[in-house]
Amino acid sequence: STTDLGLSISTLVTMLGIFWFDARKISFNACLSQMFFIQLFTVMESSVLLAMSFDHLVAISNPLRYASVLTDLKIAQIGVAIVSRGTLILTPMVVLLKRLSFCHSHVLHHSYCFHPDVMKLSCTDTRINSAVGLTAMLTTAGVDSIFILLSYVLIIKTVLSIASPEERKKAFSTCISHIGAVAIFYIPLISLSFVHRFGKRAPPYVHTLIANAYLLIPPVMNPV
């Protein structure tokens, strides 16, 4: 809920400014700050989903040791690790944008500052920025998605070894909401990445629609 609120607040500041007050300008430093917090809360959400899959794995495969494995201290350490990882990986990505020159159009395609969108406005070489941005995505959401998939392979393996069909059904039902949250988060994220890299001929409204869905659907759907 903290990551969802942070993501919503980071995004809605400029969205509501555009829709309510027709405030279509943002300073470069404010744009970088917004970009950092949007990316940070996105990485945190991905990390939380990974932590939840680990939680389910321990609860299903080793329920008697659950309380001793996931202590309050361990949960606090996971929380600190999530914030630290996001900050350390994303800071270089945002700082490197400061070295770019912007001599063409200053019009962004989205209602918030998005890293690939800002890079496209630069008239200097952005290969380093692209490489750092791609590395940041692969080492956060990419790694998290692999470990989430691996944890579910182990969960399915454990559940299938349970003799009772009733117990199997109960074990699988505890994972349904988490699988839904993973799908709600990763499908718009992957769609946005594909549109930016391969959908250059797509109409502008497609980019805008997917970009807004990527940030607004998860916070709306997760409480449900």
Salt bridges, closest charged atoms under 4 A:
ASP22 OD1 - ARG24 NE 2.57
ASP117 OD1 - HIS109 ND1 3.15
ASP125 OD2 - ARG127 NH2 3.00
ASP144 OD2 - ARG85 NH2 2.70
